[in-house]
Amino acid sequence: MSRRCELTGKGPMSGNNVSHAKNRTRRRFLPNLNDVTLQSEILGRGVKLRISAAALRTVDHRGGLDAFMAKSKDEELSANALKVKKEIAKAQAATA
């Protein structure tokens, strides 16, 4: 399982541990990933994703999973999230 957010594409970053004596050693900053089930109003079911805490707040801010997927870029989404986005778009087209 990769350490990458399925919605935003946020992944590990690298940097330095800096001691009091200013000795520097390399380290990794890992994203705060959580396994969540987001409810889609259009699909009428939940979708299991592994997303960062910041992405969860963004989904909530934009008004849910359906609104987030409508505004998101395809390059940032994982294969699983891209499949869900296409399902949502297809369901929206069928209801309209």
C-alpha positions in Angstrom: 0.0 0.0 0.0 1.6 3.3 -1.1 1.9 6.3 1.2 0.0 8.6 -1.2 -3.3 10.3 -0.8 -5.9 9.0 -3.3 -7.6 12.4 -3.8 -4.8 15.0 -3.6 -1.8 12.9 -4.6 0.1 14.1 -1.5 3.1 11.8 -0.8 6.2 11.6 1.4 8.5 14.6 1.5 12.2 14.6 2.6 14.1 16.9 4.9 16.6 17.0 7.7 16.6 16.2 11.4 18.6 19.1 12.9 20.2 18.6 16.3 21.0 21.3 18.8 24.6 21.1 17.5 23.2 21.7 13.9 24.1 18.2 12.8 21.9 17.3 9.9 20.6 13.8 9.0 18.0 12.9 6.3 14.5 12.1 7.3 11.1 11.6 5.7 7.9 13.5 6.4 5.0 11.1 5.8 1.4 12.3 5.1 -1.3 11.8 7.7 -3.3 9.1 5.9 -6.6 7.6 7.1 -8.8 4.9 5.8 -12.2 6.4 5.4 -15.6 5.6 3.8 -17.1 8.7 2.1 -20.8 8.8 1.2 -21.7 9.7 -2.3 -25.2 11.2 -2.6 -25.5 10.6 -6.3 -24.3 6.9 -6.2 -26.2 6.2 -3.0 -23.3 4.3 -1.4 -20.1 4.7 0.4 -16.7 4.7 -1.2 -13.6 3.5 0.7 -10.5 5.6 0.2 -7.1 6.2 1.8 -6.8 10.0 2.1 -4.9 12.5 4.1 -6.5 14.5 6.9 -6.2 17.7 4.9 -8.0 16.1 2.0 -10.8 15.0 4.3 -11.2 18.6 5.5 -11.2 19.8 1.9 -13.9 17.3 0.9 -16.0 18.5 3.8 -15.4 22.2 2.9 -16.4 21.7 -0.8 -19.7 20.1 0.2 -19.0 16.3 0.0 -17.4 13.8 -2.2 -19.5 14.5 -5.3 -18.6 18.2 -5.3 -15.0 17.5 -4.7 -14.8 15.0 -7.5 -16.4 17.5 -9.9 -13.7 20.1 -9.3 -10.7 17.7 -9.0 -8.1 17.2 -11.7 -7.7 13.7 -13.2 -3.9 13.8 -12.8 -4.1 14.1 -9.0 -6.5 11.2 -8.5 -5.5 7.6 -8.1 -6.9 4.9 -10.4 -9.5 3.9 -7.8 -10.6 7.5 -7.3 -10.7 8.2 -11.0 -13.0 5.2 -11.5 -15.4 6.7 -8.8 -15.2 10.1 -10.5 -16.3 8.6 -13.8 -19.2 6.7 -12.0 -20.4 9.9 -10.4 -20.2 11.8 -13.8 -22.2 9.0 -15.5 -24.8 9.0 -12.7 -25.2 12.7 -12.9 -25.6 12.6 -16.7 -28.3 9.9 -16.3 -30.3 11.9 -13.8 -30.1 15.2 -15.8 
